[in-house]
Amino acid sequence: MHETLVEGYEFVEAPRVSAEGDVWFSDLTGGGIYRKRPGQPVETMLADRLWVGGMLFDSSGKLLCSGRGGIVALDPVSGAVTKVLDRLEGRDIVAVNDMEGDGRGGFFAGTIDFEAILLRGEEPEPGQFFHMSAAGEVTILRRDVFASNGIALSACGRWLYHSETSKGIWRYPMGEDGLPGEGTLLAPFADSDGLALDTEGCLWVACWESGTLVRVSPDGTTMDTVRAGFPHLVSVAFAAHDPTRLYVSTGGNADNPGKGGIITVPSDVAGLCSAPTSLRMLETAS
């Protein structure tokens, strides 16, 4: 049984929950970054940012936000926005989608051609899957990603998982340098979107087209499927203060507008929350 926390948006993405229980989210197509504090109404924190598919907390107190043109850092207190990354390999970034902390102060992320998908209704150009270290060094991991989505790092640090919509969930072995090796397709899905890991090593995968939440075992076997009655389920996140409750973002469509929001789904197994980043450029900017 799910509970509705936030509703009335277009296509909600990038749920993150702070240590205090504040729920952050974006409206990918409607625009904006929002915060829902316990017992308080939703606050608009950055009104004009489009296509935000990923967010991460940084040790500086700022919030990393993906979206159109790359990645920025938002100061929740002042509202100031700092550019983090807007170019890769000499080219302007169209958009960055999901992001995930690497446990070493940096993060993994993927680009996505939302201009083709959302503006022109065309097949996107291949995206890049990349890593940015705490020092700001960028390493391109793949250049052939159809649509980069959810990313998760195992509790043991041995495996990195990556959702590539149209193909499924990739699993990469992690090297001692903190970068992944060659991946294998663990679980084929046509519509895998966001994902998160629980303490048993199972993946929770949001499937946007079918509107289902699927739990996948470490060997790629589907264990359970949850239907919550929304046109689309988009992204998922566990929270440290409430690890047996999964926060799931939802999306509407032309036939079902205003169905974007955040629901919570109970889990019998505790989940893992994302590691914060510690980008040095943000420490110097504080």
Long-range contacts (C-beta under 8 A, 24 or more apart in sequence): 1-266, 2-228, 2-248, 2-263, 2-264, 2-265, 3-263, 3-264, 4-261, 4-262, 4-263, 5-36, 5-247, 5-261, 5-262, 5-263, 5-264, 6-34, 6-36, 6-42, 6-261, 6-262, 7-258, 7-259, 7-260, 7-261, 7-262, 8-258, 8-260, 8-261, 9-252, 9-258, 9-260, 9-261, 10-251, 10-252, 10-257, 10-258, 10-260, 11-232, 11-234, 11-251, 11-252, 11-260, 12-234, 12-235, 12-249, 12-250, 12-251, 12-260, 12-261, 12-262, 13-52, 13-53, 13-54, 13-194, 13-234, 13-235, 13-249, 14-52, 14-53, 14-54, 14-55, 14-65, 14-66, 14-98, 14-235, 14-249, 15-235, 15-236, 15-237, 15-247, 15-248, 15-249, 15-262, 16-55, 16-56, 16-57, 16-63, 16-237, 16-274, 17-237, 17-238, 17-239, 17-240, 17-241, 17-242, 17-247, 17-273, 18-57, 18-239, 19-240, 19-241, 20-241, 21-239, 21-241, 21-242, 23-247, 23-262, 24-55, 24-63, 25-249, 25-262, 26-52, 26-53, 26-55, 26-65, 26-67, 27-260, 28-52, 28-53, 28-234, 28-251, 29-118, 30-260, 33-63, 33-65, 33-74, 35-76, 36-262, 45-74, 45-76, 45-79, 46-74, 46-79, 46-81, 51-95, 51-97, 51-114, 51-118, 53-95, 53-96, 53-97, 53-98, 53-112, 53-149, 53-235, 54-96, 54-97, 54-98, 54-99, 54-100, 54-109, 55-99, 56-99, 56-100, 56-101, 56-107, 56-274, 56-276, 56-277, 57-274, 57-276, 57-277, 58-276, 58-277, 58-278, 58-279, 58-282, 59-105, 59-276, 59-277, 59-278, 59-283, 60-278, 60-279, 60-282, 60-283, 60-285, 60-286, 61-286, 62-282, 62-286, 64-99, 64-107, 64-277, 64-279, 66-95, 66-96, 66-97, 66-98, 66-99, 66-109, 67-95, 67-96, 68-94, 68-95, 68-114, 69-93, 69-94, 69-95, 70-95, 70-96, 71-96, 71-99, 71-109, 73-279, 73-282, 73-285, 82-281, 82-282, 82-285, 84-279, 84-281, 84-282, 85-132, 85-138, 88-128, 88-130, 88-138, 88-140, 89-128, 89-140, 97-127, 97-147, 97-148, 97-149, 98-148, 98-149, 98-150, 98-151, 98-163, 98-194, 98-235, 99-151, 100-150, 100-151, 100-152, 100-153, 100-274, 100-275, 101-153, 101-274, 101-275, 101-276, 101-277, 102-131, 102-153, 102-178, 102-275, 103-153, 103-157, 103-275, 104-133, 104-134, 104-178, 105-133, 105-134, 105-277, 105-278, 105-279, 106-131, 106-132, 106-133, 106-134, 106-135, 106-178, 106-277, 106-279, 107-131, 107-132, 107-277, 108-141, 108-151, 108-153, 108-160, 108-162, 109-148, 109-151, 110-145, 110-148, 110-149, 110-151, 110-162, 111-145, 111-148, 112-147, 112-148, 117-147, 129-162, 131-178, 131-179, 132-279, 133-178, 134-277, 134-278, 134-279, 134-280, 135-280, 136-279, 136-280, 136-281, 139-179, 141-179, 141-180, 149-192, 149-193, 149-194, 149-195, 150-192, 150-193, 150-194, 150-195, 150-196, 150-205, 150-206, 150-235, 150-236, 151-195, 152-195, 152-196, 152-197, 152-203, 152-272, 153-197, 153-275, 154-197, 154-201, 155-197, 155-199, 155-201, 155-272, 161-186, 161-195, 161-197, 161-203, 163-189, 163-192, 163-193, 163-194, 163-195, 163-205, 164-192, 165-190, 165-191, 165-192, 165-193, 165-208, 166-190, 168-192, 169-195, 169-203, 169-205, 169-216, 169-220, 186-216, 186-219, 186-220, 187-216, 187-220, 187-222, 189-214, 193-233, 193-234, 193-235, 194-234, 194-235, 194-236, 194-237, 194-249, 195-236, 196-236, 196-237, 196-238, 196-246, 196-271, 196-272, 197-271, 197-272, 198-238, 198-267, 198-269, 198-270, 198-271, 198-272, 199-243, 199-269, 199-270, 199-271, 199-272, 200-269, 202-269, 204-236, 204-246, 204-267, 204-271, 205-236, 206-233, 206-234, 206-235, 206-236, 206-248, 206-249, 207-233, 208-232, 208-233, 208-234, 208-251, 213-246, 213-248, 213-265, 226-265, 228-263, 228-265, 230-259, 230-263, 231-255, 231-256, 231-259, 232-259, 237-273, 237-274, 238-267, 238-270, 238-271, 238-272, 238-273, 239-273, 240-273, 243-270, 243-271, 243-272, 243-273, 244-268, 244-269, 244-270, 244-271, 246-271
